[in-house]
Amino acid sequence: MEDIDADKDGFIDLEEFAQLCRSSSASAEELREAFDLYDENKDGRISGSELHQVLNRLGMKCSMEECSRMIKGVDSDGDGCVNFQEFEKMMATANGSAAAN
């Protein structure tokens, strides 16, 4: 987490998270750390509620409905949550988009 947390405040803010997304060299460990920040109850899945709580703490005022839509956009197995494999796929897609720009 220390590599991702550029300002060393103990949190990954939106800018730091976006930098991780743009980094084509993000290691599996860094991805796991980022995932674990959102997976507050440590069940291996990010729910809409967890995403909502974390984004609000980061200063992004998103509604529960918006967070549920974000989860649904990444949730390939239809369980209503994002697991680590879905998170990795999302990050790989984000890296591909950043590389194309």
C-alpha positions in Angstrom: 0.0 0.0 0.0 2.9 2.4 0.7 3.8 2.4 -3.0 0.3 3.4 -4.0 -0.3 5.9 -1.1 1.8 8.7 -2.5 0.9 11.3 0.2 1.4 8.7 3.0 -1.9 9.5 4.7 -2.8 5.9 5.2 -5.5 6.0 2.5 -5.6 5.7 -1.2 -7.5 8.7 -2.6 -9.1 8.9 -6.0 -6.1 10.4 -7.7 -3.8 7.7 -6.3 -6.2 5.0 -7.3 -6.4 6.5 -10.9 -2.6 6.5 -11.0 -2.7 2.8 -10.1 -5.2 2.2 -12.9 -2.9 4.0 -15.4 0.1 2.1 -14.4 0.8 -0.8 -16.7 3.3 -2.2 -14.3 0.8 -2.5 -11.3 1.9 -5.7 -9.6 -0.5 -8.4 -8.4 0.3 -7.4 -4.8 -0.6 -3.7 -5.5 -3.9 -4.8 -7.1 -4.7 -7.0 -4.1 -4.0 -4.1 -1.8 -6.3 -1.8 -3.7 -9.0 -4.5 -3.8 -8.6 -5.1 -0.1 -9.2 -1.4 0.7 -12.7 -1.6 -0.9 -13.5 -5.1 0.6 -14.1 -3.7 4.0 -15.6 -6.9 5.5 -12.9 -9.1 4.0 -15.2 -11.6 2.4 -13.4 -11.5 -1.0 -16.1 -9.4 -2.7 -16.8 -5.7 -3.0 -20.5 -4.9 -2.6 -22.3 -1.8 -3.6 -22.5 -0.8 0.0 -18.7 -1.1 0.5 -18.0 0.9 -2.6 -20.5 3.5 -1.5 -18.8 3.8 1.9 -15.3 4.0 0.5 -16.1 6.5 -2.2 -17.9 8.8 0.3 -14.9 8.6 2.6 -12.7 9.7 -0.4 -15.0 12.7 -0.9 -16.9 11.4 -3.9 -20.6 11.9 -3.2 -22.1 8.9 -5.0 -25.6 7.6 -4.4 -26.1 3.9 -3.5 -27.9 3.5 -6.8 -24.8 4.9 -8.7 -22.5 2.5 -6.7 -24.8 -0.4 -7.5 -24.6 0.5 -11.2 -20.8 0.6 -11.1 -20.7 -2.8 -9.5 -23.2 -4.2 -12.0 -20.9 -2.9 -14.9 -18.0 -5.0 -13.6 -19.9 -8.0 -12.1 -19.5 -10.7 -14.8 -20.8 -13.6 -12.7 -24.0 -11.8 -11.7 -23.7 -12.2 -7.9 -24.1 -8.5 -7.2 -20.5 -8.0 -6.1 -17.1 -7.6 -7.6 -14.6 -10.4 -6.8 -10.9 -10.1 -7.2 -10.9 -11.7 -10.7 -13.5 -9.2 -11.9 -11.5 -6.4 -10.3 -8.3 -7.6 -12.1 -10.2 -7.7 -15.4 -11.5 -4.1 -14.8 -8.0 -2.9 -14.0 -6.6 -4.6 -17.1 -9.3 -2.9 -19.2 -8.5 0.5 -17.6 -4.8 0.0 -18.3 -5.5 -0.8 -21.9 -7.6 2.3 -22.2 -4.9 4.4 -20.6 -2.2 2.9 -22.9 -4.4 3.8 -26.0 -4.5 7.4 -24.9 
